[in-house]
């Protein structure tokens, strides 16, 4: 039994082709489908994503889970193992493989040689950026990506274990601290508790310190923005503290310049909340709207943010992120859109 469990697989020479795909369907009943190399729908993933949707998970969450499942199924297809016959050996090998393998290179569909205006990443991977102090992205998968994949796959097999359509034992086990007794039975009361439901192969993540952009660098970053739309977006992000997806989902009727308010749908509760914004944000917004007059729909139920390149379409997160990356490139920095949320919290006066 031990010899079978510890049977080694040569992961260093394993080639995992980029077969299959996660397809956006624009169907509210089934936002994403996972296809195999032959274009066939992977039914176990479809059932799991439908269950997530019934639990109220957002479309972006289904996409995130679908990408992790696509990576797992590509690994299984490469080792010729059916998804419902995997054991802890395959789960262990996958968690080891994803930590050590290089991320696949994916050229931009429009610019295979690189995106104009955005230089390729340089410097030592993991070394701190000289401007922000944040580490540079490396060629390996980030620890947060590895940990998220383990959690997603453990939940995937928990779901199929409950409905009786998968293996009889979840190949992604829980931590050994739960075996044979109460979790954290010998915990030091002076230290923080670990999550009792942590997976055995889940990496421990370092605590990240929130990053706020200093005022002088924020001014330089703002000056490097190329359009009134980009200036309006950044001004709203910094003054409201809204998440990127919350602000990008604003419609034309959600803006109240007279009251200096903008309505956003909160990510967690899905509640509509009116948040105050800086007067400058509404000035940049008006300049952007004047620029787009007659080019896009401006009804109350129409999107507020649009792409500037034709064909004009609603602005999504990845296009907004690319805009922010270009502005960072001029300063040699690597701040993220989420850092604008931390900057807003840092600038807001404390209550009381």
C-alpha positions in Angstrom: 0.0 0.0 0.0 2.8 2.4 0.9 4.7 1.6 -2.3 1.6 2.3 -4.4 0.9 5.5 -2.7 4.4 6.8 -3.0 4.7 5.7 -6.6 6.7 8.5 -8.2 5.7 10.4 -11.3 8.3 12.3 -13.3 6.8 15.7 -13.0 9.9 17.5 -14.2 9.4 16.2 -17.7 5.6 16.3 -17.7 4.2 18.4 -20.5 0.7 19.8 -19.9 -0.7 21.1 -23.2 -3.0 24.1 -23.2 -5.9 22.0 -24.5 -9.6 22.8 -23.7 -11.0 26.1 -22.9 -13.4 28.0 -20.6 -15.9 29.6 -22.8 -18.1 32.6 -21.9 -21.6 31.9 -23.2 -23.4 35.3 -22.5 -26.2 33.0 -21.2 -27.4 34.1 -17.7 -28.4 30.5 -17.0 -25.0 29.1 -17.7 -22.4 31.9 -17.9 -19.4 29.6 -18.5 -18.8 26.2 -20.0 -15.6 24.1 -19.8 -14.7 22.4 -23.1 -12.2 19.6 -23.6 -9.8 19.3 -26.5 -12.5 18.0 -28.8 -14.9 20.9 -28.0 -17.2 18.7 -25.8 -18.7 20.1 -22.6 -17.1 18.8 -19.4 -20.3 17.8 -17.6 -18.9 17.4 -14.0 -17.7 21.0 -14.1 -21.0 22.2 -15.6 -22.9 20.6 -12.6 -20.5 22.2 -10.1 -20.8 25.7 -11.7 -24.6 25.4 -11.7 -24.5 24.6 -8.0 -22.3 27.6 -7.3 -24.7 29.8 -9.3 -27.6 28.4 -7.2 -25.7 29.4 -4.1 -25.6 33.0 -5.3 -21.9 33.1 -6.4 -21.1 35.9 -8.8 -20.3 35.3 -12.4 -16.7 36.4 -11.8 -16.5 33.8 -9.1 -17.7 31.1 -11.5 -15.1 32.2 -14.0 -12.3 32.1 -11.4 -13.4 28.6 -10.3 -13.7 27.5 -13.9 -10.1 28.5 -14.7 -8.8 26.6 -11.8 -10.8 23.5 -12.9 -9.5 23.9 -16.4 -5.9 23.8 -15.1 -6.7 20.7 -13.1 -8.4 18.9 -16.1 -5.4 19.8 -18.3 -3.2 18.1 -15.8 -5.4 15.0 -15.7 -5.6 14.9 -19.5 -1.8 15.0 -19.6 -1.4 12.1 -17.3 -4.3 10.2 -18.8 -6.3 9.9 -15.6 -10.1 10.1 -15.4 -11.3 12.8 -13.1 -13.5 10.4 -11.0 -10.6 7.9 -10.5 -8.0 10.2 -9.0 -6.5 9.5 -5.6 -4.4 11.6 -3.2 -1.4 10.7 -5.3 -2.7 12.7 -8.2 -3.8 15.6 -5.9 -0.4 15.7 -4.3 1.4 15.6 -7.7 -0.8 18.4 -9.0 -0.1 20.6 -6.0 3.6 19.9 -6.4 3.5 20.5 -10.1 1.7 23.8 -10.0 4.2 25.1 -7.4 7.2 24.3 -9.5 6.1 24.6 -13.1 6.4 27.8 -15.2 3.4 29.8 -16.2 2.5 29.3 -19.9 3.3 32.2 -22.1 0.1 33.6 -23.6 0.6 36.3 -26.3 -2.0 39.0 -26.6 -4.6 38.0 -29.3 -4.3 41.4 -31.0 -0.6 42.0 -30.4 1.3 38.7 -30.4 4.6 40.5 -30.0 3.5 42.5 -27.0 1.1 45.3 -26.2 2.2 48.7 -27.4 3.1 51.1 -24.7 3.5 48.3 -22.1 7.0 47.1 -21.7 7.7 43.5 -20.9 8.4 42.7 -17.2 12.0 43.1 -16.4 14.2 42.6 -13.3 14.5 39.7 -10.9 11.2 37.9 -10.2 10.1 38.5 -6.7 12.5 41.4 -6.2 10.8 44.6 -4.8 9.9 47.3 -7.2 12.1 50.4 -6.6 9.1 52.7 -6.6 6.4 50.8 -4.7 8.3 48.1 -2.8 5.9 45.5 -4.1 7.5 42.3 -5.4 7.6 41.8 -9.2 5.5 38.9 -10.6 7.6 35.9 -11.4 7.5 33.1 -14.0 5.9 30.7 -11.5 2.3 30.7 -10.2 1.8 32.9 -7.2 1.3 31.3 -3.8 -2.2 32.8 -3.7 -3.0 31.1 -7.0 -1.8 27.8 -5.8 -3.8 28.0 -2.5 -6.9 29.1 -4.4 -6.6 26.2 -6.8 -6.4 23.7 -3.9 -9.5 25.2 -2.2 -11.5 25.1 -5.5 -10.6 21.5 -6.2 -11.4 20.4 -2.7 -14.8 22.0 -3.0 -15.3 20.5 -6.4 -14.8 16.9 -5.1 -16.8 17.6 -2.0 -19.7 18.5 -4.2 -19.5 15.3 -6.3 -18.9 13.3 -3.1 -22.2 14.6 -1.7 -24.2 13.8 -4.9 -22.5 10.4 -5.4 -20.9 11.1 -8.8 -17.2 11.3 -7.9 -14.6 9.3 -6.0 -15.7 7.8 -2.7 -12.9 9.8 -0.9 -12.0 13.4 -1.6 -8.5 13.3 -3.2 -7.8 16.7 -1.6 -7.8 15.9 2.1 -8.1 18.3 5.0 -5.1 19.2 7.2 -3.7 16.5 9.5 -4.6 18.6 12.5 -8.2 17.3 12.2 -7.2 13.7 12.2 -7.9 11.7 15.3 -9.4 14.5 17.4 -10.3 18.1 17.8 -8.7 20.6 15.5 -6.1 22.8 17.2 -6.3 20.7 20.3 -2.7 21.7 21.3 -3.0 25.3 20.2 -1.0 28.0 21.9 -3.5 30.5 23.3 -1.1 33.3 22.6 -1.1 32.7 18.9 -3.8 33.0 16.2 -5.9 30.0 15.3 -5.4 28.3 12.0 -8.5 27.6 9.9 -9.7 24.1 10.9 -10.9 23.4 7.3 -7.5 24.1 5.7 -6.5 21.6 3.1 -3.4 19.4 3.6 -1.8 20.6 0.4 -2.8 24.3 0.8 0.1 26.7 1.0 0.3 29.0 4.0 0.2 32.6 2.7 2.1 35.5 4.2 0.1 38.3 5.6 0.0 41.1 3.0 0.4 44.7 4.2 -2.2 47.0 2.4 -0.5 49.3 0.0 -1.5 52.9 -0.4 -0.1 55.3 -3.0 1.7 58.3 -1.6 0.2 61.7 -2.6 3.1 62.8 -4.7 3.2 59.5 -6.6 -0.6 59.6 -6.9 -0.3 63.0 -8.6 2.4 61.7 -11.0 0.3 58.6 -11.8 -2.8 60.7 -12.4 -0.8 63.0 -14.8 0.2 60.0 -16.8 -3.4 59.0 -17.6 -4.2 59.3 -21.3 -7.9 60.2 -21.4 -10.7 61.9 -19.5 -12.3 58.6 -19.0 -9.3 57.2 -17.3 -9.0 60.3 -15.1 -12.6 60.0 -14.1 -12.2 56.3 -13.2 -9.2 56.9 -11.0 -10.7 59.9 -9.4 -13.9 57.9 -8.5 -11.8 54.9 -7.2 -9.7 57.1 -5.0 -12.5 59.2 -3.6 -15.2 56.5 -3.1 -13.1 53.4 -2.1 -15.3 51.3 -4.4 -14.0 48.1 -5.8 -13.0 47.9 -9.5 -16.0 45.8 -10.5 -18.4 47.9 -8.5 -17.5 51.1 -10.3 -17.3 49.5 -13.7 -20.9 48.2 -13.2 -22.3 51.7 -12.8 -25.1 52.7 -15.2 -26.0 56.1 -16.5 -28.8 56.6 -14.0 -26.6 55.8 -11.0 -24.8 59.1 -11.1 -26.1 62.1 -9.1 -23.7 65.1 -9.8 -26.0 67.5 -7.8 -25.7 65.4 -4.7 -22.1 64.4 -5.4 -23.2 60.7 -5.1 -22.8 57.6 -7.3 -24.7 54.3 -6.8 -22.7 51.1 -6.8 -23.8 47.5 -6.3 -21.7 46.0 -3.4 -19.8 42.8 -4.3 -20.8 40.8 -1.2 -24.3 41.9 -0.3 -25.5 42.9 -3.8 -27.1 45.9 -2.2 -27.3 49.3 -4.0 -25.4 51.9 -2.0 -24.9 55.6 -2.6 -21.4 56.6 -1.9 -20.0 60.2 -2.0 -17.3 61.1 -4.5 -15.0 64.0 -4.9 -16.2 67.0 -7.0 -13.2 66.6 -9.3 -14.4 63.1 -10.3 -17.7 64.5 -11.6 -15.8 67.2 -13.6 -13.7 64.6 -15.3 -16.8 62.4 -15.9 -18.6 65.3 -17.6 -15.6 65.9 -19.9 -15.6 62.2 -20.7 -19.3 62.3 -21.5 -18.9 65.3 -23.7 -16.2 63.5 -25.6 -18.4 60.4 -26.1 -21.6 62.4 -27.0 -23.3 60.8 -30.0 -21.1 57.8 -30.0 -22.6 55.6 -27.3 -26.0 55.1 -25.7 -26.6 57.4 -22.7 -29.8 56.1 -21.2 -30.3 55.5 -17.5 -29.9 51.7 -18.0 -26.9 51.9 -20.3 -23.3 51.4 -19.1 -21.5 54.5 -18.0 -18.0 53.4 -19.0 -17.1 52.4 -22.6 -13.9 51.5 -24.5 -12.3 54.2 -26.5 -11.2 52.0 -29.3 -13.6 50.8 -32.0 -15.8 48.8 -31.9 -17.1 50.7 -28.9 -18.3 48.3 -26.1 -18.8 48.4 -22.4 -15.5 48.7 -20.5 -14.5 45.5 -18.7 -12.1 44.9 -15.8 -9.2 43.6 -18.0 -9.3 46.6 -20.3 -9.4 48.9 -17.3 -6.5 47.0 -15.7 -4.5 47.4 -18.9 -5.1 51.1 -18.8 -3.7 51.3 -15.3 -0.7 49.1 -16.2 0.2 51.6 -19.0 0.0 54.5 -16.5 2.3 52.5 -14.1 4.8 51.8 -16.9 5.6 55.5 -17.2 6.6 55.7 -13.5 8.3 52.3 -13.4 5.8 51.3 -10.7 3.5 48.3 -10.2 0.6 49.5 -8.2 -2.8 47.8 -8.8 -6.3 49.1 -9.1 -7.0 47.6 -5.7 -4.3 49.8 -4.2 -6.5 52.7 -5.1 -9.1 51.3 -2.6 -6.5 51.2 0.1 -5.5 54.8 -0.8 -9.1 55.9 -0.4 -9.3 54.2 3.1 -6.0 55.9 4.1 -7.2 59.3 3.1 -10.6 59.1 4.6 -10.8 60.7 8.1 -11.5 58.4 11.0 -14.9 58.5 12.6 -15.4 60.2 15.9 
